[in-house]
């Protein structure tokens, strides 16, 4: 049996403000730092051990991982960063307030932009201050990423899972992945064999470890959250209500 832990980053500054974040590189809030520390303490108390980690190019995921590893006294282990674990690119919505957009375009349209499987938001414009077209991290891209659907995210994360993470698991590495909501949703979709309709309803809480136990073919045996079920439910409901005019 193989075991791997997935964790969404702690609350970011734009999560707190209710903004579409996407590839914008925002920091953790004080609460997000606290959430990451608590996750590290929990993993340590549960006797988890890691010897390899994967994360994205976003500081919110990187910092969450670093805080966890510091709490566990595992800062010495290798960490591999790759853009394929980035959050979904929200195109020209990046930087916009979800509730204000719901008032302007309706909750249903915002839900489509946030949670639909194969609908991309409008491409980010050249003049948008949150355009990553000149970001040095993506200088080797043949063409810039202008917007993504969840389907696009699946198409970049699952090959990365198969080509990089599965071989590491097969070699006996104990792995922790720190990433964003949509990149992790795409991996969960694959591991749980969710339909396109089912994954749309999936909400992953901030900084809550998700443990997956996999068989010899890297198929799911079972998965579970670590932590207080009531707190986790509250976090999930909070995320579910983003983009609604009234909670």
HELIX and SHEET records of a PDB file:
HELIX    1   1 UNK A   13  UNK A   17  1                                   5    
HELIX    2   2 UNK A   30  UNK A   45  1                                  16    
HELIX    3   3 UNK A   59  UNK A   72  1                                  14    
HELIX    4   4 UNK A   83  UNK A   85  5                                   3    
HELIX    5   5 UNK A   91  UNK A   93  5                                   3    
HELIX    6   6 UNK A   98  UNK A  105  1                                   8    
HELIX    7   7 UNK A  107  UNK A  115  1                                   9    
HELIX    8   8 UNK A  136  UNK A  138  5                                   3    
HELIX    9   9 UNK A  150  UNK A  160  1                                  11    
HELIX   10  10 UNK A  161  UNK A  165  3                                   5    
HELIX   11  11 UNK A  166  UNK A  170  1                                   5    
HELIX   12  12 UNK A  181  UNK A  192  1                                  12    
HELIX   13  13 UNK A  196  UNK A  200  1                                   5    
HELIX   14  14 UNK A  229  UNK A  240  1                                  12    
SHEET    1   A 6 UNK A  78  UNK A  81  0                                        
SHEET    2   A 6 UNK A  52  UNK A  55  1                                        
SHEET    3   A 6 UNK A 175  UNK A 179  1                                        
SHEET    4   A 6 UNK A   2  UNK A   8  1                                        
SHEET    5   A 6 UNK A 210  UNK A 214 -1                                        
SHEET    6   A 6 UNK A 220  UNK A 225 -1                                        
END                                                                             
